[in-house]
Amino acid sequence: MTVVAVTPGSVADVSHRLGHLVEDRTTMAQWWVELVAGLDELAARMMEEGHALWHSMRAQLTADAPHMSAQLRRIDVEEEALQGQVWAVRVLAGDSVGDPERAAGVATAVRELLHRLRRHEERTNRVLVDAYVIDLGGD
């Protein structure tokens, strides 16, 4: 099983920074700038990591554990939906920039996105464990 380290700028790192950012809105103008930039970076990292890592792993999983094809398709569908949600939240943030009354709604949308992203990562990790540790006995 391949272990992937979290590197600065990875999806996990960007998600972590966004999580802290939505809880700390001390300087409103800077908050909007950092939030929009973080969402842009998250979208780019998801595309990059999704194409580079998941798709190569998916090909190997398909070969090693073909009985898991339904779970792999579900992850693919979730990945696409998450990318769509990132862009929707980014558009919401862009449309709301500078409006203190809309900041709470944007922060909630970011929190929901991050929660959904964590759940997706957990499901993906579970599929990897099921395929390589449980089904194949750790090979």
C-alpha positions as CSV (number, residue, x, y, z in Angstrom):
1,M,0.0,0.0,0.0
2,T,1.3,3.5,-0.9
3,V,1.5,6.0,1.9
4,V,1.1,9.6,0.8
5,A,2.7,12.3,3.0
6,V,0.9,15.6,3.4
7,T,3.1,18.3,1.8
8,P,2.7,22.0,2.1
9,G,0.2,23.1,-0.4
10,S,-1.5,19.7,-0.6
11,V,-5.3,19.4,-0.4
12,A,-5.0,18.5,3.3
13,D,-2.8,21.5,4.0
14,V,-5.0,23.9,2.2
15,S,-8.1,22.5,3.9
16,H,-6.5,22.9,7.3
17,R,-5.6,26.5,6.5
18,L,-9.2,27.2,5.3
19,G,-10.6,25.6,8.4
20,H,-8.6,27.9,10.6
21,L,-9.5,30.9,8.4
22,V,-13.3,30.5,8.7
23,E,-13.0,30.5,12.5
24,D,-10.8,33.7,12.6
25,R,-12.2,36.8,10.8
26,T,-10.2,39.4,12.7
27,T,-9.4,41.6,9.7
28,M,-12.3,41.4,7.3
29,A,-10.6,42.6,4.1
30,Q,-7.6,40.3,4.6
31,W,-10.0,37.4,5.5
32,W,-11.8,37.8,2.1
33,V,-8.5,37.9,0.2
34,E,-7.1,34.8,2.0
35,L,-10.4,32.9,1.7
36,V,-10.7,33.4,-2.0
37,A,-7.1,32.6,-2.6
38,G,-7.4,29.5,-0.4
39,L,-10.5,28.3,-2.4
40,D,-8.6,28.8,-5.6
41,E,-5.7,26.8,-4.3
42,L,-7.9,24.1,-3.0
43,A,-9.6,23.7,-6.4
44,A,-6.2,23.5,-8.2
45,R,-4.8,21.0,-5.7
46,M,-7.8,18.8,-5.9
47,M,-7.5,18.7,-9.7
48,E,-3.7,18.1,-9.5
49,E,-3.8,15.4,-6.7
50,G,-7.0,13.9,-8.1
51,H,-5.4,13.4,-11.6
52,A,-1.9,12.5,-10.4
53,L,-2.6,10.3,-7.5
54,W,-6.1,8.9,-7.5
55,H,-6.2,8.0,-11.1
56,S,-3.0,6.1,-11.0
57,M,-4.1,4.4,-7.8
58,R,-7.6,3.7,-9.3
59,A,-6.0,1.8,-12.2
60,Q,-4.0,-0.3,-9.8
61,L,-7.1,-0.9,-7.6
62,T,-9.1,-1.9,-10.6
63,A,-6.5,-4.5,-11.5
64,D,-5.9,-5.8,-7.9
65,A,-9.5,-5.7,-6.6
66,P,-12.0,-5.7,-9.5
67,H,-14.8,-6.6,-7.1
68,M,-14.5,-3.1,-5.7
69,S,-15.5,-1.3,-9.0
70,A,-18.8,0.0,-7.6
71,Q,-16.9,1.7,-4.6
72,L,-14.3,3.1,-7.0
73,R,-17.1,4.6,-9.2
74,R,-18.7,6.1,-6.1
75,I,-15.4,7.8,-5.2
76,D,-15.1,9.1,-8.8
77,V,-18.6,10.6,-8.6
78,E,-17.9,12.1,-5.2
79,E,-14.7,13.6,-6.5
80,E,-16.5,15.3,-9.4
81,A,-19.2,16.6,-7.0
82,L,-16.6,17.9,-4.6
83,Q,-14.9,19.8,-7.4
84,G,-18.2,21.3,-8.3
85,Q,-18.9,22.3,-4.8
86,V,-15.5,23.9,-4.4
87,W,-16.3,26.1,-7.5
88,A,-19.7,26.9,-6.2
89,V,-18.3,28.0,-2.8
90,R,-15.6,30.0,-4.7
91,V,-18.3,31.8,-6.8
92,L,-20.3,32.5,-3.6
93,A,-17.2,33.9,-1.9
94,G,-16.4,36.0,-5.0
95,D,-20.0,37.4,-5.2
96,S,-19.9,38.1,-1.4
97,V,-16.5,39.8,-1.1
98,G,-16.5,42.7,1.3
99,D,-20.1,42.1,2.5
100,P,-19.9,41.5,6.3
101,E,-23.5,40.4,6.3
102,R,-22.7,37.5,3.9
103,A,-19.4,36.5,5.6
104,A,-21.2,34.1,8.0
105,G,-23.0,32.3,5.2
106,V,-19.8,32.0,3.2
107,A,-18.0,30.6,6.3
108,T,-20.7,28.1,6.7
109,A,-20.5,27.0,3.1
110,V,-16.7,26.6,3.5
111,R,-17.2,24.5,6.7
112,E,-19.7,22.3,4.9
113,L,-17.3,21.8,2.0
114,L,-14.4,20.9,4.3
115,H,-16.6,18.4,6.2
116,R,-17.6,16.8,2.9
117,L,-14.0,16.7,1.8
118,R,-12.9,15.0,5.0
119,R,-15.6,12.4,4.7
120,H,-14.5,11.7,1.1
121,E,-10.9,11.3,2.1
122,E,-12.0,8.9,4.9
123,R,-14.0,6.8,2.4
124,T,-11.1,6.8,-0.1
125,N,-8.8,5.6,2.7
126,R,-11.3,2.9,3.7
127,V,-11.4,1.6,0.1
128,L,-7.6,1.4,0.1
129,V,-7.5,-0.4,3.4
130,D,-10.2,-2.8,2.3
131,A,-8.5,-3.5,-1.0
132,Y,-4.9,-3.9,0.2
133,V,-5.0,-4.8,3.9
134,I,-8.2,-6.8,4.3
135,D,-8.9,-8.3,0.8
136,L,-5.3,-9.0,-0.2
137,G,-3.8,-9.6,3.2
138,G,-1.4,-6.7,3.2
139,D,0.3,-7.5,-0.1
